[in-house]
Amino acid sequence: MYNNIGLASVRGSATSGHVQSNRGFVRPSSARYRTGRNVSGPPGGGRGGRQGRGGGKGGNRDIQEHDKRRRLENRLLEMRERLEDEGRLSEEQIEERIAGERKKETDRWEQERREREEAAERARAEAAQM
């Protein structure tokens, strides 16, 4: 036995006791298991802390935008099904209400985006003055 690998004694085992290394084993690489692939910044997140679903989540802006739109469309589909099941509104009224909700939500997103851009511009201007 060498480094606690192999048989303690070869007696009665019908082998020579020779231990070979497993050349087919591939050690897991941290790069393959990295969860922060879509996080902007250095590989692996680089923020030093754990990134949960909280406010510290960065990520690819396109992916976040897609997820936000997908959630909106799912919510609108559920709303459409609920209104159709109630049966109080015609198909045109349901379509108008869905279109209104979609427009209201996208307008709110656009307003938030403008406010973020204005705040970033103000921060850049303040940093340039210092």
Buried (B, 14 or more C-beta within 10 A) or exposed (E): EEEEEBEEEEEEEEEEEEEEEEEEEEEEEEEEEEEBEEBEEEEEBEEEEEBEEEEEEBBEEEEEEEEEBEEBEEEBEEBBEEBEEEEEEEEEEBEEBBEEBBEEBEEEBEEEEEEEEEEEEEEEEEEEEE
